[in-house]
Amino acid sequence: MKKIVLISLIIIVWALSFCFMKTQKPTNEEVVFWTLQMSNFSEYMNGVISDFEKENPEIKIKWIDVPFSEGEKRTLASILSDNPPDLINLNPDFTNLLAQRGALYEINTPEISQFNKEILEALKVNDKLYSIPWYATSAITIYNKNLVKKAGANLPQTYEDLGKIAPQIKAKTGAYVYLPNITENDTMAKILHKYGVNSFDMINSASSVEVFEFFKKLYQNDLIPKESITLTHSEALEKYMAEKIVFFSAGANFLNMIKENAPSTYKNTDVAPQIVGKLGQNDFSLMNFIIPQRAKHKEEALKFALFLTNDENQLKLAKLTNIIAVNKETLKNEFYTHYDEEDLMSKARVISARQLNKINPVMKPDKNQKEVNILINSAVQEILLDKTSTRKVLDNVSQQWKALEQ
């Protein structure tokens, strides 16, 4: 009898243990998470990870911070392997390339409704979403208010406005209206995009000719510096701080540089919305998260990405940096809607955030964008130096660009 009772108890204990084991969630779900150069914000990152793990004890986050210069190379190598990270911080251009190659997990969850609609549309590849937005930046117009007042000029909203006040500014202040650094990287490509010029069959269109002729006229009439075809963005900043140009397009973070390096210029500085073209949209930059198709913990990675980008965590990050949040609720916070006229940084932040409401149509990079940029930048130099007719130069660019596509 005792044996029967003992066997029965063993069976009951075993059955209860089995049920407990089945209901218990596994504790070894480790999500490997890569960021790009976020080590300066390790306190914030570790705090968010800790909060997430408390809410989700079955998931552990292993955070690895990667140098910015190595991001694309290491991401590509990892995605080609059988053991990539589960969540990677990346830029949209490279994300687009990986998505087109079928290397990314498609994001399809109703929770993406928490993000700014224009941002989501900008991230889509063939009408599908393969990334979660993290944060954005959008350049503003930094300008010398004293020189504008001295010239009796109105604040420009478009490049055409800028061209109209250029003679007035030069005559009454001796300064140039601005320095466009139009042969650096994709500067000219972005300007052209604001006029709907973004393909080989548009580069020699009437709209494109008009844009190139606009800059040629400014250049030949000495209304923008002769160094415009050689100097970089950082050198344009130096010209602004020396009060040799009146308008300077840059992110809000450049205000701190001006304040530290040219305090007298900073006292005369104010900010305004970005200069736009005929389409009226604003340039912006974005960082996002991707989940590789071969990742082992896709759902857990997505859950963590959505946690990182929720209203509360976006606001915390925004207050530590100069980034613009992409969460709709965060953007409604007074941090992004109100500013003190005496606080230039807050004014710049509010202007930048508002610009996210008009970013479409977005410039989708060409698969050969670096080569295209070289073609466009060479064309700028030829046209501004008046080596041959604008139309002839652009016809040649069109043919070479088309050849890259084949």
C-alpha positions as CSV (number, residue, x, y, z in Angstrom):
1,M,0.0,0.0,0.0
2,K,2.8,2.4,1.0
3,K,4.5,1.6,-2.4
4,I,1.3,2.5,-4.3
5,V,1.0,5.8,-2.4
6,L,4.6,6.6,-3.0
7,I,4.4,5.9,-6.7
8,S,1.2,8.0,-6.9
9,L,2.9,10.9,-5.2
10,I,5.9,10.6,-7.6
11,I,3.6,10.6,-10.6
12,I,1.7,13.7,-9.3
13,V,4.9,15.6,-8.5
14,W,6.3,14.7,-12.0
15,A,3.1,15.8,-13.7
16,L,3.0,19.1,-11.8
17,S,6.7,19.7,-12.7
18,F,6.0,19.0,-16.3
19,C,3.1,21.4,-16.4
20,F,5.2,24.1,-14.7
21,M,8.0,23.6,-17.2
22,K,5.6,24.0,-20.1
23,T,4.0,27.2,-18.8
24,Q,7.4,28.8,-18.0
25,K,8.8,30.9,-20.9
26,P,12.4,30.2,-22.0
27,T,15.0,32.4,-20.4
28,N,17.7,32.2,-23.0
29,E,16.2,34.6,-25.6
30,E,19.2,36.9,-26.1
31,V,18.6,39.7,-28.7
32,V,21.9,40.9,-30.1
33,F,21.6,44.7,-30.8
34,W,24.0,46.9,-32.7
35,T,24.1,50.7,-32.7
36,L,26.2,53.2,-34.5
37,Q,28.5,55.3,-32.3
38,M,26.1,55.7,-29.3
39,S,28.7,55.0,-26.6
40,N,28.5,58.6,-25.4
41,F,24.9,57.9,-24.4
42,S,25.6,54.6,-22.7
43,E,23.8,55.7,-19.5
44,Y,20.6,56.3,-21.5
45,M,21.0,53.1,-23.6
46,N,21.7,50.9,-20.6
47,G,18.7,52.5,-18.8
48,V,16.3,51.6,-21.7
49,I,17.7,48.1,-21.9
50,S,17.2,47.6,-18.2
51,D,13.6,48.9,-18.3
52,F,12.8,46.6,-21.2
53,E,14.3,43.5,-19.5
54,K,12.3,44.2,-16.3
55,E,9.1,44.3,-18.4
56,N,10.2,41.3,-20.5
57,P,12.2,39.0,-18.1
58,E,12.3,36.3,-20.8
59,I,14.3,38.5,-23.1
60,K,17.9,39.6,-22.6
61,I,19.5,42.4,-24.7
62,K,23.2,42.2,-25.7
63,W,24.2,45.7,-26.8
64,I,27.2,46.2,-29.1
65,D,28.2,49.7,-30.2
66,V,29.9,49.8,-33.7
67,P,32.0,52.7,-35.0
68,F,30.1,54.7,-37.6
69,S,32.7,54.2,-40.3
70,E,32.4,50.4,-40.0
71,G,28.6,50.2,-39.8
72,E,27.9,49.3,-43.4
73,K,30.8,46.9,-43.8
74,R,30.2,45.0,-40.6
75,T,26.4,44.9,-41.3
76,L,26.9,43.4,-44.7
77,A,29.3,40.8,-43.5
78,S,27.0,39.8,-40.6
79,I,23.9,39.6,-42.9
80,L,25.8,37.2,-45.3
81,S,26.6,35.0,-42.3
82,D,24.3,32.5,-40.6
83,N,24.3,34.3,-37.3
84,P,23.6,38.1,-37.8
85,P,22.6,40.4,-35.0
86,D,18.8,40.6,-34.4
87,L,18.5,44.3,-34.5
88,I,20.8,46.8,-36.3
89,N,21.0,50.6,-36.3
90,L,21.5,51.7,-39.9
91,N,20.9,54.5,-42.4
92,P,18.0,54.3,-44.9
93,D,20.2,54.3,-48.0
94,F,21.9,51.1,-47.1
95,T,18.7,49.7,-45.7
96,N,17.1,50.3,-49.1
97,L,19.9,48.4,-50.8
98,L,19.6,45.4,-48.4
99,A,15.8,45.4,-48.7
100,Q,16.0,45.2,-52.5
101,R,18.2,42.1,-52.1
102,G,15.7,40.3,-49.9
103,A,18.0,40.4,-46.9
104,L,15.6,42.1,-44.4
105,Y,12.6,41.1,-42.4
106,E,9.4,42.9,-43.4
107,I,7.8,45.0,-40.6
108,N,4.1,44.4,-40.6
109,T,2.5,45.4,-37.3
110,P,-0.2,47.9,-36.4
111,E,2.1,49.4,-33.8
112,I,4.0,51.3,-36.6
113,S,1.1,53.8,-36.4
114,Q,3.0,55.4,-33.5
115,F,5.3,57.0,-36.1
116,N,5.1,60.2,-38.2
117,K,3.4,59.2,-41.4
118,E,5.7,61.1,-43.7
119,I,8.7,59.3,-42.2
120,L,7.1,55.9,-42.7
121,E,6.3,56.7,-46.3
122,A,9.9,57.8,-46.8
123,L,11.2,54.4,-45.5
124,K,9.0,52.2,-47.7
125,V,10.7,50.1,-50.4
126,N,8.2,49.0,-53.1
127,D,5.3,49.9,-50.7
128,K,6.7,47.6,-48.0
129,L,8.3,48.5,-44.7
130,Y,11.6,46.9,-43.8
131,S,12.8,49.2,-41.0
132,I,11.7,51.1,-37.9
133,P,12.6,54.8,-37.7
134,W,14.7,55.8,-34.7
135,Y,15.5,59.6,-35.0
136,A,15.8,62.3,-37.6
137,T,17.6,65.6,-38.3
138,S,16.5,68.3,-40.7
139,A,18.7,71.3,-41.6
140,I,17.5,74.8,-40.9
141,T,18.6,78.2,-42.2
142,I,21.1,79.9,-39.8
143,Y,21.5,83.6,-40.7
144,N,23.0,86.9,-39.5
145,K,20.1,89.0,-38.6
146,N,22.1,92.2,-38.4
147,L,23.4,91.9,-41.9
148,V,19.9,91.1,-43.2
149,K,18.6,94.2,-41.4
150,K,21.5,96.3,-42.8
151,A,20.7,95.1,-46.3
152,G,16.9,95.8,-45.8
153,A,16.2,92.3,-47.2
154,N,13.4,89.9,-46.6
155,L,14.0,86.4,-45.3
156,P,14.1,84.0,-48.3
157,Q,11.9,80.9,-48.4
158,T,13.1,79.6,-51.8
159,Y,16.3,79.5,-53.8
160,E,14.7,82.1,-56.2
161,D,14.2,84.4,-53.2
162,L,17.8,83.9,-52.2
163,G,18.9,84.9,-55.8
164,K,16.7,88.1,-55.7
165,I,18.2,89.4,-52.5
166,A,21.8,88.4,-53.4
167,P,22.7,91.7,-55.2
168,Q,21.1,93.8,-52.4
169,I,23.1,91.9,-49.7
170,K,26.4,92.2,-51.5
171,A,25.9,95.9,-52.3
172,K,24.9,97.0,-48.8
173,T,26.9,94.6,-46.6
174,G,29.9,93.5,-48.7
175,A,29.0,89.9,-47.7
176,Y,27.9,87.1,-50.0
177,V,24.3,85.8,-49.6
178,Y,25.6,82.3,-49.0
179,L,28.2,79.6,-50.0
180,P,26.4,76.6,-51.4
181,N,29.3,74.1,-51.5
182,I,27.6,72.5,-54.5
183,T,30.3,70.1,-55.5
184,E,30.5,68.3,-52.1
185,N,28.9,64.8,-51.9
186,D,25.2,64.9,-52.9
187,T,24.5,68.6,-52.2
188,M,23.6,69.4,-55.8
189,A,21.7,66.2,-56.2
190,K,19.5,67.2,-53.2
191,I,18.9,70.7,-54.6
192,L,17.9,69.2,-58.0
193,H,15.5,66.8,-56.2
194,K,13.7,69.9,-54.8
195,Y,12.8,70.7,-58.4
196,G,11.8,67.1,-59.4
197,V,15.1,66.3,-61.1
198,N,16.2,62.9,-59.9
199,S,16.8,60.6,-62.9
200,F,18.9,60.4,-66.1
201,D,15.9,61.3,-68.2
202,M,15.3,64.5,-66.1
203,I,18.9,65.7,-65.6
204,N,18.9,67.4,-69.0
205,S,15.3,68.7,-68.8
206,A,14.2,72.3,-68.8
207,S,13.8,72.3,-65.0
208,S,17.4,71.0,-64.6
209,V,18.8,73.5,-67.0
210,E,17.0,76.3,-65.1
211,V,18.6,75.2,-61.8
212,F,22.1,75.0,-63.2
213,E,21.7,78.4,-65.0
214,F,20.5,79.9,-61.7
215,F,23.8,79.0,-59.9
216,K,25.8,80.0,-63.0
217,K,24.3,83.4,-62.9
218,L,25.1,83.9,-59.2
219,Y,28.6,82.6,-59.7
220,Q,29.5,84.7,-62.8
221,N,28.0,87.9,-61.2
222,D,30.1,87.4,-58.1
223,L,27.0,86.9,-55.9
224,I,28.3,83.7,-54.4
225,P,32.0,83.1,-53.6
226,K,34.2,81.8,-56.3
227,E,35.2,79.0,-53.9
228,S,31.7,77.7,-54.0
229,I,32.8,74.9,-56.4
230,T,35.7,73.8,-54.1
231,L,34.9,74.6,-50.5
232,T,33.2,72.1,-48.1
233,H,30.3,72.6,-45.6
234,S,32.8,73.1,-42.7
235,E,34.6,75.8,-44.7
236,A,31.2,77.5,-45.3
237,L,30.7,77.5,-41.6
238,E,34.0,79.3,-41.1
239,K,32.8,81.9,-43.7
240,Y,29.6,82.4,-41.7
241,M,31.4,82.8,-38.4
242,A,33.6,85.4,-40.0
243,E,30.5,87.2,-41.3
244,K,31.5,86.8,-44.9
245,I,28.2,85.0,-45.8
246,V,24.8,85.8,-44.5
247,F,22.9,82.5,-44.8
248,F,24.1,79.1,-43.8
249,S,22.2,75.8,-44.1
250,A,23.0,73.3,-41.3
251,G,21.6,71.2,-38.4
252,A,20.8,72.8,-35.1
253,N,23.9,71.3,-33.6
254,F,26.0,73.8,-35.6
255,L,24.6,76.6,-33.4
256,N,26.8,75.4,-30.5
257,M,29.9,75.5,-32.7
258,I,29.1,79.1,-33.6
259,K,28.5,80.0,-30.0
260,E,31.8,78.5,-28.9
261,N,34.0,79.7,-31.7
262,A,32.4,83.0,-32.8
263,P,30.4,84.4,-29.9
264,S,30.1,87.9,-31.5
265,T,28.6,86.3,-34.6
266,Y,26.3,84.1,-32.4
267,K,24.9,87.3,-30.8
268,N,23.8,88.4,-34.3
269,T,22.5,84.9,-35.3
270,D,18.9,83.8,-35.8
271,V,17.3,80.8,-37.4
272,A,14.6,80.2,-40.0
273,P,13.1,77.3,-42.0
274,Q,15.1,75.5,-44.6
275,I,15.4,77.0,-48.1
276,V,13.1,75.0,-50.5
277,G,12.6,74.5,-54.2
278,K,9.5,74.3,-56.4
279,L,8.2,71.2,-54.8
280,G,8.3,72.8,-51.3
281,Q,9.6,69.7,-49.4
282,N,12.4,69.7,-46.9
283,D,15.6,67.7,-46.8
284,F,16.1,65.5,-43.8
285,S,18.3,62.7,-42.5
286,L,17.2,59.6,-40.7
287,M,18.5,56.7,-38.7
288,N,16.5,53.5,-38.4
289,F,16.5,49.9,-37.2
290,I,16.5,46.8,-39.4
291,I,16.0,43.1,-38.6
292,P,18.0,40.7,-40.8
293,Q,16.0,38.0,-42.5
294,R,18.3,35.4,-41.0
295,A,18.0,36.8,-37.4
296,K,17.1,34.2,-34.8
297,H,14.9,36.4,-32.6
298,K,12.9,38.6,-35.0
299,E,9.7,39.1,-32.9
300,E,11.8,39.9,-29.8
301,A,13.9,42.3,-31.8
302,L,10.8,44.1,-33.1
303,K,9.4,44.3,-29.6
304,F,12.6,45.9,-28.4
305,A,12.7,48.3,-31.3
306,L,9.2,49.5,-30.7
307,F,10.1,50.0,-27.0
308,L,13.2,52.0,-27.9
309,T,11.0,54.3,-30.1
310,N,8.0,54.7,-27.8
311,D,6.9,58.2,-26.7
312,E,8.8,58.2,-23.4
313,N,12.1,56.8,-24.6
314,Q,12.1,59.1,-27.7
315,L,11.6,62.2,-25.4
316,K,14.5,61.1,-23.1
317,L,16.9,60.7,-26.0
318,A,15.8,64.0,-27.6
319,K,16.6,65.9,-24.4
320,L,20.1,64.5,-24.4
321,T,20.8,65.2,-28.0
322,N,19.9,67.5,-31.0
323,I,17.8,64.8,-32.8
324,I,14.2,65.1,-33.8
325,A,11.9,62.3,-32.5
326,V,9.9,60.3,-35.0
327,N,7.1,59.2,-32.6
328,K,3.9,61.2,-33.2
329,E,3.1,61.6,-29.5
330,T,6.6,62.8,-28.7
331,L,6.4,65.4,-31.5
332,K,3.3,66.8,-29.8
333,N,5.2,67.4,-26.6
334,E,5.9,71.1,-25.8
335,F,9.6,70.3,-26.2
336,Y,8.9,70.3,-29.9
337,T,6.1,72.8,-30.1
338,H,7.1,75.7,-27.9
339,Y,10.2,77.8,-27.6
340,D,11.5,80.9,-25.9
341,E,12.5,83.6,-28.3
342,E,15.7,84.1,-26.3
343,D,16.6,80.4,-26.7
344,L,17.9,79.8,-30.2
345,M,18.4,76.1,-29.7
346,S,14.8,75.5,-28.8
347,K,13.6,77.6,-31.7
348,A,15.8,75.6,-34.1
349,R,14.4,72.4,-32.6
350,V,10.8,73.4,-33.1
351,I,11.4,74.6,-36.7
352,S,13.2,71.3,-37.5
353,A,10.4,69.2,-36.1
354,R,7.8,71.1,-38.1
355,Q,9.7,70.4,-41.2
356,L,9.1,66.7,-40.9
357,N,5.5,67.3,-41.9
358,K,6.7,68.2,-45.4
359,I,9.4,65.8,-46.6
360,N,7.7,64.0,-49.4
361,P,8.5,63.3,-52.2
362,V,11.7,61.9,-50.7
363,M,14.9,61.6,-52.6
364,K,15.4,57.9,-53.1
365,P,19.1,57.2,-53.7
366,D,20.1,55.7,-57.0
367,K,21.9,52.3,-56.8
368,N,24.9,54.1,-58.3
369,Q,24.5,57.3,-56.3
370,K,28.2,57.9,-55.6
371,E,28.9,57.7,-59.3
372,V,25.9,59.9,-60.1
373,N,27.1,62.5,-57.6
374,I,30.5,62.6,-59.3
375,L,28.8,63.2,-62.7
376,I,26.6,66.0,-61.3
377,N,29.4,67.7,-59.4
378,S,31.7,67.6,-62.5
379,A,28.8,69.2,-64.5
380,V,28.5,71.9,-61.9
381,Q,32.1,72.9,-62.3
382,E,32.0,72.8,-66.1
383,I,28.8,74.9,-66.2
384,L,29.8,77.5,-63.6
385,L,33.2,78.0,-65.3
386,D,31.3,78.3,-68.6
387,K,33.4,75.8,-70.4
388,T,30.6,74.8,-72.7
389,S,26.8,75.2,-72.9
390,T,24.7,74.0,-70.0
391,R,22.5,71.9,-72.2
392,K,25.4,70.1,-73.8
393,V,27.0,69.3,-70.5
394,L,23.7,67.9,-69.1
395,D,23.0,65.9,-72.2
396,N,26.4,64.2,-71.7
397,V,25.6,63.6,-68.0
398,S,22.3,62.0,-69.0
399,Q,24.0,59.6,-71.3
400,Q,26.6,58.6,-68.7
401,W,24.0,58.2,-66.0
402,K,21.9,56.0,-68.3
403,A,24.9,53.8,-69.0
404,L,25.3,53.3,-65.2
405,E,21.8,51.9,-65.0
406,Q,22.4,49.2,-67.7
